[in-house]
C-alpha cells in the first residue's frame, strides 16, 4: 500500500475535511442506532468488499468515430498498474486489477506480478480477446472465433483462451472471463444451432484446462458488433452454456449488456437462485451499451441490484462473486471516473445493507406496496458517504479522493515520462 502516493500527502489533505467529517459521521451513527444496525459489522462488510479495476479502463476510451487521449496516458500494462495503484491508495477498495490479453501481453509474467505486488495490487479475473485481429494474425476472426464455421479458426481462439489461463496462473488469478462478439449481420449468414454447438464444444476444451480452484465466466450481450444475431445474446443462453460446461462455469452480468428497460435486478435474482451468478461488470447506460460511469444515469437500479445480492437468502455468497468496473472514459480523466464509480458502487452496496429484511418480508406478506416502496426509498435516500469516508480515514486512505488526486497533478507529472505518442484513433479501447 501507498507505493503510488505518499501517505503523508494523503493525511495532510485529510485534515481540512476532518471537522465536517466528524460532524457528518456523528449524525450517521445516530441514524444507525435508530435502525438498530451494528456499526462494526457494517464497517467489516464494506472493508471486505473488493472491486477490481480493468486494465483498459485507465486509458481513454472512444467510439467508432474518434478517440481523444489525455495527457499522461498509460502506454503499457506496467503503467496501467501504476494508475490503478493511485486509485487504490486513495480509496482502499480496489486492490485488484483485471488484465486483458493479448492487449496486456508482456515478455515476463512473473515480473508483471512482482510489479503489481510492489504496488499492493493482485490480479483478478483474466479477460480474453477474440473479437479483433492483431497485426501478427495469420487468420481472421471476422466471421467469428469460438463459433466460427472453420475448425482451424475455432482452434486458434481456443488456444488463445488456454494461453490466457497459463498467464493467469503465473499472475495468481483465479478465473477467466470469456466474451466474444460472434454473431451475424444478415439473416441466414450462419446456422443459429450450429454456431451455439460450436461455442459449447470450443468452451468444453477450454473448461478442461481450468485449474481446480478456477472459474470461467460466460458474458452475454444482445448486439454489437453483430447486429442481426449474437451467439451468446442473453442471460438464459449464458446459463444454459454454463450448466452444460459444469460447476466451474458461471454467468457474468455486464450492466450495459441488456436491451432498454430490461429488469436486470430480476436477472440477478434468477441467476442467484440457480447458483450460476459468477460476476459483474459495472457501468451505466442510457441508450445501449454506452459504458458510462457507474451510477451516473440510474443509481437507484444499482441499489436494487445490490438489494438482491445482500438480502438474507443471498448474502452468504456475496464475496464469492467477482466485481469489476467496466467503463469507457471518453471525455473525462479515467482515474477520476473510476474513483467516482467506486464511490457510487460503495454507496449502493451500503444502502442495500440498511434494508430490514424481516420488515420487508412482513410487508410483502401483507401486500403493503406503499410500505415496501417507502422502506426501499428510505434506505436509498440515506446519506452513507460519511461511513465511506470514515472507513477510509481509519485505513489511512483519502476522505476526498478526487480532491486529493487533483492536488497531486499526477497526470501532468506522468506526461513528462510517458512520452510515447498515442494516436487519436477511432475504436473502443
N, C-alpha and C positions, 0 to 999 in steps of 0.2 A: 504493500500500500504506500501511497504518497511518493511514488517514484516520478510521476509526471508533474506534480505540483508540490512546492514546498509547503509542508503542513503549517508552518508558522504564518505563511501568507494567508492561508485559509482562516486560521484562528484570529489573525489580526482583522480580517474583513468581517468575521462573525460578530466582533464586539459591538459594532454600530447597530446591530439588529437585536441585541440581547434584551434590551428593555421592553421592546414591543413583543418579542417572542415570549418572555416570561409572563407578560400580561395575557397574551392570547392563549398560552398553554394552561394557565390557571383557570381560565374560563372553560376550556375544553375538558379539563379534569372534572369540573363541576357537572358538565354535561354527561360525562361517563358515569358519575355517581347516580344521577337520575335514571340512567339506562341500566344501572346495576351491572356494568361491564368491568372486567378486570384489566386495569391499565398495563400491568406487567405482561399478561398473556397476550394482549393486543400488540404490544411492542415486540414481543418474541415472534409473533406470526409475521409481522412486517419485516423484521430484521432477517428472517429466514427466507423471505421471498427473493428469488434471483431472476433477473431479467437479462437475457442475452442481447448483445448488440450485434448487428450484422456488419461484417467487414466492409461490405459495399455501401453501407449507409452513411459512412463518414465522408464519402465523396459526393460531389454534386451530381444529382440525377439529371434526367432530361426527358424529352418526349421524342416522338418520331420527327419533330421539326427542328429542334435545336437543343443545345446544352450550353450553359454559361458558367464555366468553372470559376470559383472564387480564388482568392489568394491563399497560399499555404496549403494547397490541396495535397493529400497523401498520394504518393506515386507508386507505392507498393504495400504489401501486407505488413511489413515491419513498421512503416509509418502509420498505417491504419491502426495498428495496435497501440501506438503512442497516443493517437486521438481518443481511442476507446478508454485508455487509462486515465486521461484527463476527465472524462465523463464519470468514471468510477470513483476517482479521488474526490470529486465534487459531490456526487450523490450517494455513494456507498451501496448502490443497489444493482450495479451492472458489472459484476465481476467475471462474466463470461463473454466470449466473442465467438460468433458463428461464421466460419470461413466458407468460401465458395470456390470450388475447383472446376475448371482449370484457371479461373481468374486469379486465384491466390497461389498458384504454383511457385515453389522455390526449389532450390537445389538440395537444401539440407533441412529436413523437417524437425530434427532434434534441436537444431539451432533456433528454429522458429518457436518451438515450445519453450526453450530457455528464455527467449526474448519476452514472450508473454508472461512467464513466471516472474521474471525480473520486475515487471510492472504490476504484479499482483493479480494477473488475469489467468483464466484457464479457457479451454476450448469447449464450446457447446457442440451441438449437432453439426455435422458436415453437410453442405449443400452441393449437389452435383449439377453440372450444366451440360445438357444435351439438347438445348434449344437454340444453339447457334453454332456456326462453324468457326474454326480458327485457322490461322494462316498456314499451319502445317498439316491441315486435314487433307487426306487423300480421297475421302468420300464425303458426302454431304448429308446433313440432317434436314434438308429442305422439305422432304416428304415424310418426315417422322424419324424417330430414334428407336426407342424400345418397342414401338409398334410397327416399324417400317416393314413394308412388304418384302424387302430384300433382307435375307438372313444375314448377309455379311455386314450390313449396317446395324442391324439389331445387335449383333455380336460386338461390334465396336462400341455401342452405347453401354452394353452390359459390362464390358471390360473397363470403361471409364468409371462406372459406379463402383466396381470392385476395387479399382485403384484408389478411389476416394476412401473406401474402408481401410485400406492399407495405410494411407496417410493419416486418417483419423486415429488409428491405433497408436501410431507414434506420438500424436499430439495429445492423447489422453481423452479423446472424445468417446461418447457412449451411444452414438446413433447417427443415422443417415436420413436426410430428407430428400425425397425424390419428387420433383415437379418437372413435368415436361409439357411442351406446347403442341404435342402431337394431335393432329386432327385434320379437318378438311375445310376448304373454302367453296367447294362445289358439290351439289348432290351427286351421288354415285362415284365420287372420287376414290373412295375405298369402301370396303365392307365394314359396317359397324361391328358385326360379330367377329370377323377375323382380326380386326385391329385390337379389340379387347382381349381376344385369345392370345395374340402375340404379346400383349402387355403382361398378362399374367404369367405366361411361360418365361418371358425375359426376367420378370421380377423374382420368379422362383429360383433362378440361377443365382441372382444377387443375394437373395434371402439366405441361401445355403452358406454363403461366405461370411455371414454376420457372426461376430464373436457371441458367446453365450450371454453376456451381460449388455448387449446392444439392443436397440430397437430401430425399426425402419418406419418412417412416417410417409404416408401417401397424401400428397397435397392435391387438391382439386380446383378446377376453375371452369366456369361455364363457357367462356370465349376468350379469344386473343392469345396467341397470334392467329389461331384458327377461328374463322368467323361463321362457318356453317355448322361444324360439329367439333367437339373436343372429346378425346377418348375418355379421360377421367374428368368428367364435367360437373359432378355434384357429390354431395356427401354420401349418398346412397351407393354410388359406384365405388367411391373410395372405401366404404365399409365392406362391400362385397369382396373387393380385391384383398383387403386386409384380412378378412375372415378366411379367404381361400389360401392365403400365404401361411398364416399361423399366428401364435400368440405374440411374437415379437413385432408383428406388423400392426400399425395403428393409423388412425386418420389424423390429418392436420387441418386445422381451420385457419385460413387467412381471412381476416375480416373484410377485405376488399374483393374476395373471390366469390361473390354472390350477385345474383340479379337484383335489381332495385326492389326494395320492400320485402326482401326475404327475412323471415323470422330466425335470425342467427342464434338467438338465445335458446330457441326450441331445439335447434340442431345440436347445440351444446348438451342439452339435457338428454336427447336421444342417444348420442354417442357415449355419454357417461353411463347411461343405463345399460348400454351394450358392451361396456368395458373396452371401448375402442377409441377413446379420445386420447391422443398422444401429445398434441402440441398446438400452439397458437402462433400466428404471425400477426402482430398488432399493427394496425394503421387505421385510416378512416377514409370514407368515400362519400361523394356527392352524386356522381353520375354513373360511375362504374368502378373499375379497378384503378382508382386515382392515386393510390399510395400516399394519401395526405397524412399529415401528422395525427397521431392517435388522439382522439378526443377533441379534435379541432372542429368537427361537424356535429357529432352525435355522442356527447359524453354520457347521456342517460342510457343509451344502448350498451355502452361499455360497462356501466354499472349493473345493468340487468344480466349481462353475460357473467360477470363476476358473482352475481347473486346465485346463479345456478351452480357455479363452481364451489362456493363456500357454504352452501346450505348443509344442514345436519347430515343428510344422507351422503353427500359427495365429498365433504372436506377431507376425509381420511386419505383420499387420493390426490389432493391438491398439489402437493410437492412432487408427485411422480410425473406430472405433466411438464412439458418443456415450453417456456415462454420466451418469445423473441420479438423485437421490434423489426418491422419490415416496411420501410418507407423510402420514398424518392424525394429528396430535398432539392427542388428546382430553383427556388428563389430565396432561400434562407441559408444561413450558416448551418451546415448539417449538425454540428456539435450542439448548437443552441436548440435545434429542433428535437434532437434525441434527448436532451435534458428535459425539455418541456413535456415530451411524450412520456418519459419516465415518471414525471410528476402526475400526469393525467392517469396513468395506469395505477400508480400507488393510491391516488385519490379514490378511484373506482373500487379498488380492492378493499381499502379500509372502510369505505362507506357500506360495502356489502356485509362487512363483519358487524355492523351496527344493527342489522336486522334481527329482531327477536323471532327466531324460527318457531317457537312454541306459539307465540301470539299470532303469527302469520297462519299457522296450521289451524288454529282455533277460528280465525276469521274466515278461512276457506271453508271450514265445516259449516259455518253459518251463512255462507254465500254473501258475506258483507263486502260488497265490491268497493264501496267508498272507503271503508275502514282499511281494506287491503291497500288501496291506492295511497291513502294517507300514510300508512306505515312505511311503504316504499319511498314515497316522496320525502318524508321526514328524514329518513336515512340519507337519501341522495342530497338533500339540501343542507345537511350538516357540514360545517366547515371543519375539515380534518387536517388542513395544511399545517397547523401548529404541531400536530403529532409527528408528521413527517419531518418538520424542522427540528423538533426535539430529539428524535432518533438520530438525525444527522449530527446535531450538536454533541450528543453524548458519545458518538463514534468518530468525532473529530472531522466530520465532513462539513460541507458548506450549508449554512442556513438558507442562503440565497444563491444557488449555484450559477445562475446566469449572470447575476451582478458580479460575482467573484471572477467568473470566466472572462467577462469583458474587461475587468481590471488587469487581467493577465496580458492582454494584447497578444494572445497565443498565436493566432494565425499570421499576424504581422511578423512576429519573431520567426515563425517557421518558414515564411516566404523567403527568408534570406538564405536558408539552407536547402529548401526544397525547390531547386531551380529548374528541374526538368519541365519542359514545355508540355502542358496538357491542352490539346487542341479542342476547340469548341465544335465537337461533332454531334450529330443527331443520334438518338437512340437512348433507350432506358439503360441506366447503369445498375 
